[in-house]
Amino acid sequence: MGILAFIVLGLLAGIIAKKIMGGGPDGLILTCILGIVGALVGGWLAAQLFNKHPLDDFFDISTWITAIVGSMILIFGYRLVTNRR
């Protein structure tokens, strides 16, 4: 997957995760960063748990699910660190 597609995936995954969790970081740049790192975390977890690397295909549903779940994990951690609801 190209770097631009990965950034778009991370941005969209961060926005979706932020909506699902009912809030998160303020600002598009921080949401994008958490989304990109969340996509990496989600892909790593999928590789460890399911012996699969879902971040290979941009339009695969497993790519999006792992990116969103990874972003949700990071938003949860962000809330713990910043004491936000």
PDB file of N, CA, C and O in Angstrom:
ATOM      1  N   MET A   1       0.860  -1.168   0.000  1.00  0.00           N
ATOM      2  CA  MET A   1       0.000   0.000   0.000  1.00  0.00           C
ATOM      3  C   MET A   1       0.901   1.224   0.000  1.00  0.00           C
ATOM      4  O   MET A   1       1.887   1.281   0.736  1.00  0.00           O
ATOM      5  N   GLY A   2       0.564   2.187  -0.815  1.00  0.00           N
ATOM      6  CA  GLY A   2       1.358   3.394  -0.898  1.00  0.00           C
ATOM      7  C   GLY A   2       1.232   4.238   0.359  1.00  0.00           C
ATOM      8  O   GLY A   2       0.259   4.122   1.104  1.00  0.00           O
ATOM      9  N   ILE A   3       2.212   5.078   0.583  1.00  0.00           N
ATOM     10  CA  ILE A   3       2.228   5.913   1.780  1.00  0.00           C
ATOM     11  C   ILE A   3       1.046   6.877   1.819  1.00  0.00           C
ATOM     12  O   ILE A   3       0.496   7.140   2.888  1.00  0.00           O
ATOM     13  N   LEU A   4       0.655   7.399   0.668  1.00  0.00           N
ATOM     14  CA  LEU A   4      -0.495   8.297   0.619  1.00  0.00           C
ATOM     15  C   LEU A   4      -1.789   7.565   0.965  1.00  0.00           C
ATOM     16  O   LEU A   4      -2.630   8.092   1.693  1.00  0.00           O
ATOM     17  N   ALA A   5      -1.944   6.355   0.444  1.00  0.00           N
ATOM     18  CA  ALA A   5      -3.128   5.558   0.771  1.00  0.00           C
ATOM     19  C   ALA A   5      -3.141   5.207   2.254  1.00  0.00           C
ATOM     20  O   ALA A   5      -4.203   5.175   2.875  1.00  0.00           O
ATOM     21  N   PHE A   6      -1.964   4.942   2.826  1.00  0.00           N
ATOM     22  CA  PHE A   6      -1.882   4.621   4.245  1.00  0.00           C
ATOM     23  C   PHE A   6      -2.255   5.822   5.105  1.00  0.00           C
ATOM     24  O   PHE A   6      -2.900   5.663   6.142  1.00  0.00           O
ATOM     25  N   ILE A   7      -1.857   7.024   4.687  1.00  0.00           N
ATOM     26  CA  ILE A   7      -2.221   8.236   5.415  1.00  0.00           C
ATOM     27  C   ILE A   7      -3.727   8.467   5.337  1.00  0.00           C
ATOM     28  O   ILE A   7      -4.352   8.828   6.334  1.00  0.00           O
ATOM     29  N   VAL A   8      -4.310   8.261   4.162  1.00  0.00           N
ATOM     30  CA  VAL A   8      -5.765   8.408   4.009  1.00  0.00           C
ATOM     31  C   VAL A   8      -6.493   7.383   4.869  1.00  0.00           C
ATOM     32  O   VAL A   8      -7.475   7.713   5.534  1.00  0.00           O
ATOM     33  N   LEU A   9      -6.017   6.142   4.858  1.00  0.00           N
ATOM     34  CA  LEU A   9      -6.608   5.094   5.692  1.00  0.00           C
ATOM     35  C   LEU A   9      -6.543   5.482   7.160  1.00  0.00           C
ATOM     36  O   LEU A   9      -7.531   5.346   7.881  1.00  0.00           O
ATOM     37  N   GLY A  10      -5.392   5.963   7.609  1.00  0.00           N
ATOM     38  CA  GLY A  10      -5.228   6.365   8.996  1.00  0.00           C
ATOM     39  C   GLY A  10      -6.130   7.524   9.378  1.00  0.00           C
ATOM     40  O   GLY A  10      -6.722   7.526  10.458  1.00  0.00           O
ATOM     41  N   LEU A  11      -6.235   8.504   8.501  1.00  0.00           N
ATOM     42  CA  LEU A  11      -7.103   9.652   8.770  1.00  0.00           C
ATOM     43  C   LEU A  11      -8.557   9.220   8.894  1.00  0.00           C
ATOM     44  O   LEU A  11      -9.244   9.597   9.844  1.00  0.00           O
ATOM     45  N   LEU A  12      -9.023   8.432   7.940  1.00  0.00           N
ATOM     46  CA  LEU A  12     -10.413   7.980   7.983  1.00  0.00           C
ATOM     47  C   LEU A  12     -10.665   7.042   9.156  1.00  0.00           C
ATOM     48  O   LEU A  12     -11.714   7.123   9.796  1.00  0.00           O
ATOM     49  N   ALA A  13      -9.723   6.156   9.446  1.00  0.00           N
ATOM     50  CA  ALA A  13      -9.884   5.256  10.592  1.00  0.00           C
ATOM     51  C   ALA A  13      -9.920   6.048  11.893  1.00  0.00           C
ATOM     52  O   ALA A  13     -10.700   5.724  12.789  1.00  0.00           O
ATOM     53  N   GLY A  14      -9.093   7.075  12.010  1.00  0.00           N
ATOM     54  CA  GLY A  14      -9.103   7.921  13.203  1.00  0.00           C
ATOM     55  C   GLY A  14     -10.413   8.661  13.374  1.00  0.00           C
ATOM     56  O   GLY A  14     -10.927   8.767  14.487  1.00  0.00           O
ATOM     57  N   ILE A  15     -10.957   9.173  12.283  1.00  0.00           N
ATOM     58  CA  ILE A  15     -12.235   9.888  12.335  1.00  0.00           C
ATOM     59  C   ILE A  15     -13.364   8.933  12.715  1.00  0.00           C
ATOM     60  O   ILE A  15     -14.205   9.267  13.549  1.00  0.00           O
ATOM     61  N   ILE A  16     -13.385   7.755  12.111  1.00  0.00           N
ATOM     62  CA  ILE A  16     -14.426   6.763  12.416  1.00  0.00           C
ATOM     63  C   ILE A  16     -14.319   6.316  13.868  1.00  0.00           C
ATOM     64  O   ILE A  16     -15.332   6.221  14.561  1.00  0.00           O
ATOM     65  N   ALA A  17     -13.104   6.038  14.336  1.00  0.00           N
ATOM     66  CA  ALA A  17     -12.904   5.609  15.723  1.00  0.00           C
ATOM     67  C   ALA A  17     -13.322   6.707  16.696  1.00  0.00           C
ATOM     68  O   ALA A  17     -13.901   6.427  17.745  1.00  0.00           O
ATOM     69  N   LYS A  18     -13.027   7.951  16.345  1.00  0.00           N
ATOM     70  CA  LYS A  18     -13.407   9.091  17.186  1.00  0.00           C
ATOM     71  C   LYS A  18     -14.933   9.191  17.291  1.00  0.00           C
ATOM     72  O   LYS A  18     -15.466   9.474  18.364  1.00  0.00           O
ATOM     73  N   LYS A  19     -15.630   8.959  16.178  1.00  0.00           N
ATOM     74  CA  LYS A  19     -17.104   9.000  16.194  1.00  0.00           C
ATOM     75  C   LYS A  19     -17.673   7.839  16.996  1.00  0.00           C
ATOM     76  O   LYS A  19     -18.624   8.022  17.757  1.00  0.00           O
ATOM     77  N   ILE A  20     -17.109   6.655  16.838  1.00  0.00           N
ATOM     78  CA  ILE A  20     -17.600   5.478  17.567  1.00  0.00           C
ATOM     79  C   ILE A  20     -17.422   5.660  19.070  1.00  0.00           C
ATOM     80  O   ILE A  20     -18.303   5.302  19.851  1.00  0.00           O
ATOM     81  N   MET A  21     -16.290   6.213  19.472  1.00  0.00           N
ATOM     82  CA  MET A  21     -16.000   6.352  20.897  1.00  0.00           C
ATOM     83  C   MET A  21     -16.613   7.608  21.506  1.00  0.00           C
ATOM     84  O   MET A  21     -16.517   7.818  22.715  1.00  0.00           O
ATOM     85  N   GLY A  22     -17.234   8.437  20.691  1.00  0.00           N
ATOM     86  CA  GLY A  22     -17.906   9.616  21.227  1.00  0.00           C
ATOM     87  C   GLY A  22     -16.954  10.710  21.667  1.00  0.00           C
ATOM     88  O   GLY A  22     -17.188  11.367  22.682  1.00  0.00           O
ATOM     89  N   GLY A  23     -15.910  10.908  20.935  1.00  0.00           N
ATOM     90  CA  GLY A  23     -14.954  11.958  21.262  1.00  0.00           C
ATOM     91  C   GLY A  23     -13.547  11.416  21.216  1.00  0.00           C
ATOM     92  O   GLY A  23     -13.323  10.211  21.105  1.00  0.00           O
ATOM     93  N   GLY A  24     -12.624  12.316  21.303  1.00  0.00           N
ATOM     94  CA  GLY A  24     -11.221  11.939  21.228  1.00  0.00           C
ATOM     95  C   GLY A  24     -10.385  13.190  21.141  1.00  0.00           C
ATOM     96  O   GLY A  24     -10.751  14.229  21.690  1.00  0.00           O
ATOM     97  N   PRO A  25      -9.275  13.098  20.463  1.00  0.00           N
ATOM     98  CA  PRO A  25      -8.400  14.273  20.381  1.00  0.00           C
ATOM     99  C   PRO A  25      -9.024  15.377  19.546  1.00  0.00           C
ATOM    100  O   PRO A  25      -9.758  15.119  18.593  1.00  0.00           O
ATOM    101  N   ASP A  26      -8.721  16.600  19.918  1.00  0.00           N
ATOM    102  CA  ASP A  26      -9.173  17.745  19.143  1.00  0.00           C
ATOM    103  C   ASP A  26      -8.173  17.992  18.021  1.00  0.00           C
ATOM    104  O   ASP A  26      -6.962  17.905  18.223  1.00  0.00           O
ATOM    105  N   GLY A  27      -8.680  18.293  16.867  1.00  0.00           N
ATOM    106  CA  GLY A  27      -7.808  18.627  15.754  1.00  0.00           C
ATOM    107  C   GLY A  27      -7.624  17.487  14.775  1.00  0.00           C
ATOM    108  O   GLY A  27      -7.542  16.317  15.148  1.00  0.00           O
ATOM    109  N   LEU A  28      -7.561  17.868  13.519  1.00  0.00           N
ATOM    110  CA  LEU A  28      -7.444  16.904  12.441  1.00  0.00           C
ATOM    111  C   LEU A  28      -6.067  16.254  12.394  1.00  0.00           C
ATOM    112  O   LEU A  28      -5.955  15.070  12.076  1.00  0.00           O
ATOM    113  N   ILE A  29      -5.024  17.006  12.705  1.00  0.00           N
ATOM    114  CA  ILE A  29      -3.670  16.463  12.632  1.00  0.00           C
ATOM    115  C   ILE A  29      -3.459  15.399  13.691  1.00  0.00           C
ATOM    116  O   ILE A  29      -2.915  14.339  13.383  1.00  0.00           O
ATOM    117  N   LEU A  30      -3.869  15.642  14.926  1.00  0.00           N
ATOM    118  CA  LEU A  30      -3.719  14.648  15.984  1.00  0.00           C
ATOM    119  C   LEU A  30      -4.588  13.420  15.707  1.00  0.00           C
ATOM    120  O   LEU A  30      -4.176  12.293  15.983  1.00  0.00           O
ATOM    121  N   THR A  31      -5.786  13.635  15.164  1.00  0.00           N
ATOM    122  CA  THR A  31      -6.644  12.517  14.784  1.00  0.00           C
ATOM    123  C   THR A  31      -5.976  11.684  13.694  1.00  0.00           C
ATOM    124  O   THR A  31      -6.024  10.454  13.736  1.00  0.00           O
ATOM    125  N   CYS A  32      -5.360  12.338  12.731  1.00  0.00           N
ATOM    126  CA  CYS A  32      -4.660  11.642  11.651  1.00  0.00           C
ATOM    127  C   CYS A  32      -3.475  10.848  12.200  1.00  0.00           C
ATOM    128  O   CYS A  32      -3.270   9.697  11.815  1.00  0.00           O
ATOM    129  N   ILE A  33      -2.707  11.448  13.084  1.00  0.00           N
ATOM    130  CA  ILE A  33      -1.551  10.757  13.662  1.00  0.00           C
ATOM    131  C   ILE A  33      -1.994   9.542  14.455  1.00  0.00           C
ATOM    132  O   ILE A  33      -1.420   8.463  14.305  1.00  0.00           O
ATOM    133  N   LEU A  34      -3.011   9.702  15.301  1.00  0.00           N
ATOM    134  CA  LEU A  34      -3.515   8.561  16.062  1.00  0.00           C
ATOM    135  C   LEU A  34      -4.111   7.507  15.135  1.00  0.00           C
ATOM    136  O   LEU A  34      -3.997   6.312  15.408  1.00  0.00           O
ATOM    137  N   GLY A  35      -4.737   7.926  14.056  1.00  0.00           N
ATOM    138  CA  GLY A  35      -5.291   6.980  13.097  1.00  0.00           C
ATOM    139  C   GLY A  35      -4.213   6.188  12.382  1.00  0.00           C
ATOM    140  O   GLY A  35      -4.350   4.978  12.199  1.00  0.00           O
ATOM    141  N   ILE A  36      -3.143   6.856  11.974  1.00  0.00           N
ATOM    142  CA  ILE A  36      -2.046   6.166  11.289  1.00  0.00           C
ATOM    143  C   ILE A  36      -1.352   5.187  12.236  1.00  0.00           C
ATOM    144  O   ILE A  36      -1.104   4.036  11.878  1.00  0.00           O
ATOM    145  N   VAL A  37      -1.045   5.651  13.437  1.00  0.00           N
ATOM    146  CA  VAL A  37      -0.415   4.760  14.413  1.00  0.00           C
ATOM    147  C   VAL A  37      -1.389   3.645  14.803  1.00  0.00           C
ATOM    148  O   VAL A  37      -0.977   2.505  15.022  1.00  0.00           O
ATOM    149  N   GLY A  38      -2.666   3.973  14.889  1.00  0.00           N
ATOM    150  CA  GLY A  38      -3.679   2.960  15.188  1.00  0.00           C
ATOM    151  C   GLY A  38      -3.766   1.894  14.108  1.00  0.00           C
ATOM    152  O   GLY A  38      -3.968   0.717  14.406  1.00  0.00           O
ATOM    153  N   ALA A  39      -3.616   2.302  12.860  1.00  0.00           N
ATOM    154  CA  ALA A  39      -3.598   1.332  11.765  1.00  0.00           C
ATOM    155  C   ALA A  39      -2.401   0.404  11.901  1.00  0.00           C
ATOM    156  O   ALA A  39      -2.510  -0.796  11.650  1.00  0.00           O
ATOM    157  N   LEU A  40      -1.264   0.953  12.296  1.00  0.00           N
ATOM    158  CA  LEU A  40      -0.090   0.117  12.527  1.00  0.00           C
ATOM    159  C   LEU A  40      -0.302  -0.846  13.693  1.00  0.00           C
ATOM    160  O   LEU A  40       0.039  -2.025  13.603  1.00  0.00           O
ATOM    161  N   VAL A  41      -0.870  -0.334  14.794  1.00  0.00           N
ATOM    162  CA  VAL A  41      -1.147  -1.175  15.960  1.00  0.00           C
ATOM    163  C   VAL A  41      -2.150  -2.278  15.601  1.00  0.00           C
ATOM    164  O   VAL A  41      -1.957  -3.440  15.960  1.00  0.00           O
ATOM    165  N   GLY A  42      -3.204  -1.914  14.902  1.00  0.00           N
ATOM    166  CA  GLY A  42      -4.203  -2.897  14.485  1.00  0.00           C
ATOM    167  C   GLY A  42      -3.622  -3.953  13.565  1.00  0.00           C
ATOM    168  O   GLY A  42      -3.938  -5.135  13.699  1.00  0.00           O
ATOM    169  N   GLY A  43      -2.776  -3.540  12.632  1.00  0.00           N
ATOM    170  CA  GLY A  43      -2.131  -4.488  11.735  1.00  0.00           C
ATOM    171  C   GLY A  43      -1.182  -5.416  12.473  1.00  0.00           C
ATOM    172  O   GLY A  43      -1.106  -6.606  12.167  1.00  0.00           O
ATOM    173  N   TRP A  44      -0.457  -4.872  13.444  1.00  0.00           N
ATOM    174  CA  TRP A  44       0.453  -5.695  14.232  1.00  0.00           C
ATOM    175  C   TRP A  44      -0.329  -6.713  15.055  1.00  0.00           C
ATOM    176  O   TRP A  44       0.048  -7.883  15.120  1.00  0.00           O
ATOM    177  N   LEU A  45      -1.432  -6.263  15.692  1.00  0.00           N
ATOM    178  CA  LEU A  45      -2.257  -7.190  16.478  1.00  0.00           C
ATOM    179  C   LEU A  45      -2.842  -8.288  15.603  1.00  0.00           C
ATOM    180  O   LEU A  45      -2.861  -9.450  16.009  1.00  0.00           O
ATOM    181  N   ALA A  46      -3.314  -7.949  14.426  1.00  0.00           N
ATOM    182  CA  ALA A  46      -3.873  -8.950  13.518  1.00  0.00           C
ATOM    183  C   ALA A  46      -2.802  -9.949  13.085  1.00  0.00           C
ATOM    184  O   ALA A  46      -3.074 -11.143  12.965  1.00  0.00           O
ATOM    185  N   ALA A  47      -1.591  -9.459  12.851  1.00  0.00           N
ATOM    186  CA  ALA A  47      -0.501 -10.350  12.457  1.00  0.00           C
ATOM    187  C   ALA A  47      -0.139 -11.297  13.598  1.00  0.00           C
ATOM    188  O   ALA A  47       0.163 -12.466  13.360  1.00  0.00           O
ATOM    189  N   GLN A  48      -0.168 -10.802  14.824  1.00  0.00           N
ATOM    190  CA  GLN A  48       0.184 -11.634  15.973  1.00  0.00           C
ATOM    191  C   GLN A  48      -0.916 -12.633  16.326  1.00  0.00           C
ATOM    192  O   GLN A  48      -0.633 -13.795  16.617  1.00  0.00           O
ATOM    193  N   LEU A  49      -2.155 -12.185  16.300  1.00  0.00           N
ATOM    194  CA  LEU A  49      -3.263 -13.043  16.732  1.00  0.00           C
ATOM    195  C   LEU A  49      -3.750 -13.990  15.650  1.00  0.00           C
ATOM    196  O   LEU A  49      -4.084 -15.139  15.939  1.00  0.00           O
ATOM    197  N   PHE A  50      -3.795 -13.528  14.413  1.00  0.00           N
ATOM    198  CA  PHE A  50      -4.407 -14.313  13.341  1.00  0.00           C
ATOM    199  C   PHE A  50      -3.416 -14.766  12.276  1.00  0.00           C
ATOM    200  O   PHE A  50      -3.798 -15.390  11.285  1.00  0.00           O
ATOM    201  N   ASN A  51      -2.128 -14.445  12.489  1.00  0.00           N
ATOM    202  CA  ASN A  51      -1.091 -14.795  11.526  1.00  0.00           C
ATOM    203  C   ASN A  51      -1.439 -14.283  10.127  1.00  0.00           C
ATOM    204  O   ASN A  51      -1.259 -14.982   9.130  1.00  0.00           O
ATOM    205  N   LYS A  52      -1.935 -13.063  10.079  1.00  0.00           N
ATOM    206  CA  LYS A  52      -2.377 -12.442   8.837  1.00  0.00           C
ATOM    207  C   LYS A  52      -1.904 -10.995   8.830  1.00  0.00           C
ATOM    208  O   LYS A  52      -1.835 -10.357   9.880  1.00  0.00           O
ATOM    209  N   HIS A  53      -1.585 -10.486   7.671  1.00  0.00           N
ATOM    210  CA  HIS A  53      -1.160  -9.093   7.557  1.00  0.00           C
ATOM    211  C   HIS A  53      -2.207  -8.331   6.744  1.00  0.00           C
ATOM    212  O   HIS A  53      -2.105  -8.260   5.519  1.00  0.00           O
ATOM    213  N   PRO A  54      -3.218  -7.757   7.416  1.00  0.00           N
ATOM    214  CA  PRO A  54      -4.338  -7.139   6.703  1.00  0.00           C
ATOM    215  C   PRO A  54      -4.041  -5.776   6.108  1.00  0.00           C
ATOM    216  O   PRO A  54      -4.886  -5.241   5.391  1.00  0.00           O
ATOM    217  N   LEU A  55      -2.892  -5.194   6.369  1.00  0.00           N
ATOM    218  CA  LEU A  55      -2.610  -3.860   5.852  1.00  0.00           C
ATOM    219  C   LEU A  55      -2.038  -3.890   4.445  1.00  0.00           C
ATOM    220  O   LEU A  55      -1.502  -2.887   3.973  1.00  0.00           O
ATOM    221  N   ASP A  56      -2.146  -5.027   3.768  1.00  0.00           N
ATOM    222  CA  ASP A  56      -1.624  -5.141   2.408  1.00  0.00           C
ATOM    223  C   ASP A  56      -2.580  -4.590   1.362  1.00  0.00           C
ATOM    224  O   ASP A  56      -2.138  -4.143   0.304  1.00  0.00           O
ATOM    225  N   ASP A  57      -3.866  -4.612   1.632  1.00  0.00           N
ATOM    226  CA  ASP A  57      -4.859  -4.229   0.626  1.00  0.00           C
ATOM    227  C   ASP A  57      -5.739  -3.114   1.170  1.00  0.00           C
ATOM    228  O   ASP A  57      -6.366  -3.274   2.217  1.00  0.00           O
ATOM    229  N   PHE A  58      -5.793  -1.993   0.472  1.00  0.00           N
ATOM    230  CA  PHE A  58      -6.514  -0.809   0.928  1.00  0.00           C
ATOM    231  C   PHE A  58      -8.017  -1.044   1.012  1.00  0.00           C
ATOM    232  O   PHE A  58      -8.666  -0.532   1.924  1.00  0.00           O
ATOM    233  N   PHE A  59      -8.583  -1.804   0.084  1.00  0.00           N
ATOM    234  CA  PHE A  59     -10.035  -1.962   0.028  1.00  0.00           C
ATOM    235  C   PHE A  59     -10.537  -3.219   0.729  1.00  0.00           C
ATOM    236  O   PHE A  59     -11.723  -3.538   0.639  1.00  0.00           O
ATOM    237  N   ASP A  60      -9.668  -3.932   1.418  1.00  0.00           N
ATOM    238  CA  ASP A  60     -10.068  -5.124   2.151  1.00  0.00           C
ATOM    239  C   ASP A  60     -10.721  -4.700   3.471  1.00  0.00           C
ATOM    240  O   ASP A  60     -10.220  -3.807   4.155  1.00  0.00           O
ATOM    241  N   ILE A  61     -11.828  -5.335   3.823  1.00  0.00           N
ATOM    242  CA  ILE A  61     -12.553  -4.964   5.048  1.00  0.00           C
ATOM    243  C   ILE A  61     -11.715  -5.209   6.291  1.00  0.00           C
ATOM    244  O   ILE A  61     -11.833  -4.469   7.267  1.00  0.00           O
ATOM    245  N   SER A  62     -10.866  -6.240   6.276  1.00  0.00           N
ATOM    246  CA  SER A  62     -10.034  -6.505   7.446  1.00  0.00           C
ATOM    247  C   SER A  62      -9.024  -5.389   7.671  1.00  0.00           C
ATOM    248  O   SER A  62      -8.645  -5.124   8.812  1.00  0.00           O
ATOM    249  N   THR A  63      -8.585  -4.736   6.612  1.00  0.00           N
ATOM    250  CA  THR A  63      -7.682  -3.596   6.748  1.00  0.00           C
ATOM    251  C   THR A  63      -8.369  -2.473   7.510  1.00  0.00           C
ATOM    252  O   THR A  63      -7.787  -1.886   8.422  1.00  0.00           O
ATOM    253  N   TRP A  64      -9.590  -2.183   7.138  1.00  0.00           N
ATOM    254  CA  TRP A  64     -10.335  -1.102   7.782  1.00  0.00           C
ATOM    255  C   TRP A  64     -10.691  -1.444   9.223  1.00  0.00           C
ATOM    256  O   TRP A  64     -10.580  -0.594  10.106  1.00  0.00           O
ATOM    257  N   ILE A  65     -11.115  -2.674   9.468  1.00  0.00           N
ATOM    258  CA  ILE A  65     -11.491  -3.064  10.832  1.00  0.00           C
ATOM    259  C   ILE A  65     -10.287  -2.984  11.761  1.00  0.00           C
ATOM    260  O   ILE A  65     -10.384  -2.436  12.859  1.00  0.00           O
ATOM    261  N   THR A  66      -9.146  -3.530  11.325  1.00  0.00           N
ATOM    262  CA  THR A  66      -7.965  -3.485  12.189  1.00  0.00           C
ATOM    263  C   THR A  66      -7.474  -2.056  12.392  1.00  0.00           C
ATOM    264  O   THR A  66      -7.005  -1.720  13.480  1.00  0.00           O
ATOM    265  N   ALA A  67      -7.571  -1.215  11.380  1.00  0.00           N
ATOM    266  CA  ALA A  67      -7.155   0.179  11.532  1.00  0.00           C
ATOM    267  C   ALA A  67      -8.072   0.917  12.507  1.00  0.00           C
ATOM    268  O   ALA A  67      -7.597   1.699  13.330  1.00  0.00           O
ATOM    269  N   ILE A  68      -9.359   0.676  12.421  1.00  0.00           N
ATOM    270  CA  ILE A  68     -10.313   1.336  13.322  1.00  0.00           C
ATOM    271  C   ILE A  68     -10.138   0.850  14.753  1.00  0.00           C
ATOM    272  O   ILE A  68     -10.137   1.653  15.686  1.00  0.00           O
ATOM    273  N   VAL A  69      -9.990  -0.457  14.931  1.00  0.00           N
ATOM    274  CA  VAL A  69      -9.793  -1.000  16.283  1.00  0.00           C
ATOM    275  C   VAL A  69      -8.488  -0.479  16.878  1.00  0.00           C
ATOM    276  O   VAL A  69      -8.444  -0.108  18.051  1.00  0.00           O
ATOM    277  N   GLY A  70      -7.431  -0.451  16.077  1.00  0.00           N
ATOM    278  CA  GLY A  70      -6.171   0.101  16.557  1.00  0.00           C
ATOM    279  C   GLY A  70      -6.299   1.564  16.938  1.00  0.00           C
ATOM    280  O   GLY A  70      -5.728   1.998  17.938  1.00  0.00           O
ATOM    281  N   SER A  71      -7.039   2.323  16.156  1.00  0.00           N
ATOM    282  CA  SER A  71      -7.271   3.740  16.468  1.00  0.00           C
ATOM    283  C   SER A  71      -8.088   3.900  17.740  1.00  0.00           C
ATOM    284  O   SER A  71      -7.839   4.809  18.532  1.00  0.00           O
ATOM    285  N   MET A  72      -9.060   3.023  17.940  1.00  0.00           N
ATOM    286  CA  MET A  72      -9.864   3.074  19.162  1.00  0.00           C
ATOM    287  C   MET A  72      -8.997   2.789  20.387  1.00  0.00           C
ATOM    288  O   MET A  72      -9.177   3.412  21.433  1.00  0.00           O
ATOM    289  N   ILE A  73      -8.064   1.857  20.264  1.00  0.00           N
ATOM    290  CA  ILE A  73      -7.150   1.563  21.367  1.00  0.00           C
ATOM    291  C   ILE A  73      -6.303   2.787  21.695  1.00  0.00           C
ATOM    292  O   ILE A  73      -6.107   3.116  22.865  1.00  0.00           O
ATOM    293  N   LEU A  74      -5.809   3.452  20.676  1.00  0.00           N
ATOM    294  CA  LEU A  74      -4.986   4.639  20.917  1.00  0.00           C
ATOM    295  C   LEU A  74      -5.797   5.813  21.461  1.00  0.00           C
ATOM    296  O   LEU A  74      -5.300   6.568  22.297  1.00  0.00           O
ATOM    297  N   ILE A  75      -7.020   5.974  21.005  1.00  0.00           N
ATOM    298  CA  ILE A  75      -7.873   7.035  21.548  1.00  0.00           C
ATOM    299  C   ILE A  75      -8.172   6.762  23.018  1.00  0.00           C
ATOM    300  O   ILE A  75      -8.190   7.686  23.831  1.00  0.00           O
ATOM    301  N   PHE A  76      -8.407   5.497  23.361  1.00  0.00           N
ATOM    302  CA  PHE A  76      -8.621   5.123  24.762  1.00  0.00           C
ATOM    303  C   PHE A  76      -7.380   5.478  25.590  1.00  0.00           C
ATOM    304  O   PHE A  76      -7.495   6.033  26.683  1.00  0.00           O
ATOM    305  N   GLY A  77      -6.211   5.159  25.068  1.00  0.00           N
ATOM    306  CA  GLY A  77      -4.970   5.510  25.762  1.00  0.00           C
ATOM    307  C   GLY A  77      -4.783   7.014  25.866  1.00  0.00           C
ATOM    308  O   GLY A  77      -4.320   7.517  26.890  1.00  0.00           O
ATOM    309  N   TYR A  78      -5.140   7.729  24.814  1.00  0.00           N
ATOM    310  CA  TYR A  78      -5.062   9.188  24.818  1.00  0.00           C
ATOM    311  C   TYR A  78      -5.957   9.773  25.907  1.00  0.00           C
ATOM    312  O   TYR A  78      -5.576  10.707  26.613  1.00  0.00           O
ATOM    313  N   ARG A  79      -7.149   9.204  26.025  1.00  0.00           N
ATOM    314  CA  ARG A  79      -8.068   9.680  27.071  1.00  0.00           C
ATOM    315  C   ARG A  79      -7.503   9.413  28.459  1.00  0.00           C
ATOM    316  O   ARG A  79      -7.642  10.250  29.351  1.00  0.00           O
ATOM    317  N   LEU A  80      -6.868   8.259  28.657  1.00  0.00           N
ATOM    318  CA  LEU A  80      -6.288   7.953  29.961  1.00  0.00           C
ATOM    319  C   LEU A  80      -5.168   8.931  30.310  1.00  0.00           C
ATOM    320  O   LEU A  80      -5.067   9.386  31.449  1.00  0.00           O
ATOM    321  N   VAL A  81      -4.336   9.250  29.335  1.00  0.00           N
ATOM    322  CA  VAL A  81      -3.201  10.124  29.565  1.00  0.00           C
ATOM    323  C   VAL A  81      -3.648  11.568  29.795  1.00  0.00           C
ATOM    324  O   VAL A  81      -3.102  12.255  30.659  1.00  0.00           O
ATOM    325  N   THR A  82      -4.632  12.028  29.031  1.00  0.00           N
ATOM    326  CA  THR A  82      -5.052  13.428  29.145  1.00  0.00           C
ATOM    327  C   THR A  82      -6.236  13.628  30.075  1.00  0.00           C
ATOM    328  O   THR A  82      -6.687  14.757  30.265  1.00  0.00           O
ATOM    329  N   ASN A  83      -6.746  12.552  30.655  1.00  0.00           N
ATOM    330  CA  ASN A  83      -7.895  12.604  31.580  1.00  0.00           C
ATOM    331  C   ASN A  83      -9.128  13.225  30.944  1.00  0.00           C
ATOM    332  O   ASN A  83      -9.843  13.996  31.584  1.00  0.00           O
ATOM    333  N   ARG A  84      -9.381  12.884  29.663  1.00  0.00           N
ATOM    334  CA  ARG A  84     -10.578  13.376  28.968  1.00  0.00           C
ATOM    335  C   ARG A  84     -11.586  12.253  28.862  1.00  0.00           C
ATOM    336  O   ARG A  84     -11.214  11.079  28.851  1.00  0.00           O
ATOM    337  N   ARG A  85     -12.860  12.604  28.782  1.00  0.00           N
ATOM    338  CA  ARG A  85     -13.910  11.611  28.619  1.00  0.00           C
ATOM    339  C   ARG A  85     -14.195  11.410  27.177  1.00  0.00           C
ATOM    340  O   ARG A  85     -15.057  10.605  26.825  1.00  0.00           O
TER     341      ARG A  85
END
